[in-house]
Amino acid sequence: MAIPKYKDLMLPLLEEYKIAEGPVTIVELIPILSKKLGLSDADMAERMRSNSQGVFHNRLLWAKTYMTKAGLLETVVRGQTQITKRGHYLLNENPFKIDGKTLARFDGFSEWRDHRKNAQKSISANDS
């Protein structure tokens, strides 16, 4: 199986934060989620080109970032994150998936996403 994209990892990641019932690190969730998703040893060995970080780890971090910006997760102390009331609320809706449209419902996410897009456009314009 190929490693899912970050957007496809958001729902299973949020569910694992709910199960954890407290702050946990992504590193603690990697083996749980890789097993849950049926990832092979070869999948888990795949690395980013830019650094030695695992692709699965990197995508989980992006999923966590997006959900944190939407207020579904919160960082308690450095590296330790937990689900918020908003995250519980969303899971109680039994979503089929969590994507950008889902996250845009929550204050803060759209502003963060738009700011990020504008910053990237600005960088591209300066490179021209």
N, C-alpha and C positions, 0 to 999 in steps of 0.2 A: 504494500500500500504506500502511496506517496504521502508525504507529510502535508497535512491540511494547511491551507492559507490561514493567516491570523484571524480573518473574519469568521472562518469556520470553527475556530477554537474558542471563540468568546462564550458560547453557551456552555460547552462542557467545562470550561475553566470556571465560570461563575458557579456552576453546580458544585464543583469541587470545593470552592471557597465556602459555600453553604454547608457542605458536609463537614468541613474542618471545624466549624463552630468557634473560630478564633483566628488570630493572626498566624499566617504561614508564609513561607517563602516559595517562590517559583521553583527553586531547586527541590524542595520537598514534594512538589506536585508533579514534577517531570515523570518519575517512574509510575505514578498512579495513572496519569493521563496517557502515557505512552502505551500502557497495558490496556486501558479502557478503549483506546482507539485502534488497538491491534498493530502498532508500529513494530517493524522488524529491527533487529540489531543493525542492519545496513542503513535503515532510515535514521536511527538514532546516531549513527556514526557520521552522517552528513554534516559538513561544516560550511560556514559562511566563507565566501571568497575573501572578504575584506579583513577577517580576523579568524581566530580559532573557535569562536563560539558555535555551538550546535545550532543548526537551522531550526529545529523544533523549539529549543530554548528561546531563540530570537523571536520566533513567531508568537510564543506564549507571552513574552515581554511586551510585544506590540499589542496583543489582545488585552493584556492587563492595562496598558497605558490608555487605550481607547475607552475601556470601561471605567477607569479611574476618572478620566475627564468628564464622563457622563454621570459620575457620582454613584456608580453601582458598586465600586470598590473604594477603599480608603487605605492609605499607607499609615500604619500605626507607629512603627519605628522603621528606620532604614532597612529596606529589604523585606519587611514583614507587612503583609496586606491582609485585609479582611473584607468580607461582604458588608454592605451597608443596608439600612432599612429600605432604601430605594432598590437595591439589588434583590432583596427578598421580595419586595413588591412585584418587580418584574418577573421573577421566577414563579410567583403565585399565579401569574397570567398564563403559565404553561406555554411559553413561546416556542414556535417551531425552530426559530433561529434568532440570533441577535446580529444585526447588521447596522450599517450607518443610518438607515432610516429609523430603526428602533432607537438608536442612541440619540438621534436628533430630537427626540421627544423631551429630552432632559436638559434643563438649564445648564449652560456652560459648555456643553459639547460642541454645539454649532459654532459658537464664538471661537473656541479653540481650533476647530477644524478650518474655519475661514481664515483665521490669523495664520495658521500653518501654511495654507495654500498661498496666501498673499506674500508671505516671507519667501516661499520657494520661487514665486514669480519674480520677486524683486532680485533674488540672487541670480536667476536666469537672465534677467534684463541687464544686470551689471556685468555678466560674463560675456555679453554680446559685443 
